[in-house]
Amino acid sequence: MSESVGDAIAEEAVIELHKQFRLQWEQAQDCFVLLYPEGMIKLPGSSGEIMKRIDGKSRVSEIIADLEATFPGADLRQDVIDFLEAAHANGWIRQQDH
């Protein structure tokens, strides 16, 4: 992951998948995957839980709140932001221009 400021994901940002990717549950992999023309990226465990909440409408803070409600007692904020910054650096997601 790049350490540049441009990769930072703000909690008020609304994020969406880049158009070339499609998220789906893959029974054979027993996890969510990102499909794209050249292949597939496996998203096991928490990464799939985060990615399935990216709908192009929810703010990062809302995604964090939803995950923390789903998994009570866990402070997930930094883990979610770290994952989203890595996903952004990999070109899987983008921040909407609003």
HELIX and SHEET records of a PDB file:
HELIX    1   1 VAL A    5  ASP A    7  5                                   3    
HELIX    2   2 SER A   46  MET A   51  1                                   6    
HELIX    3   3 VAL A   60  THR A   70  1                                  11    
HELIX    4   4 ARG A   77  ALA A   89  1                                  13    
SHEET    1   A 2 ILE A  15  LEU A  17  0                                        
SHEET    2   A 2 ILE A  93  GLN A  95 -1                                        
SHEET    1   B 3 ARG A  22  GLU A  26  0                                        
SHEET    2   B 3 CYS A  31  TYR A  36 -1                                        
SHEET    3   B 3 GLY A  39  LEU A  43 -1                                        
END                                                                             
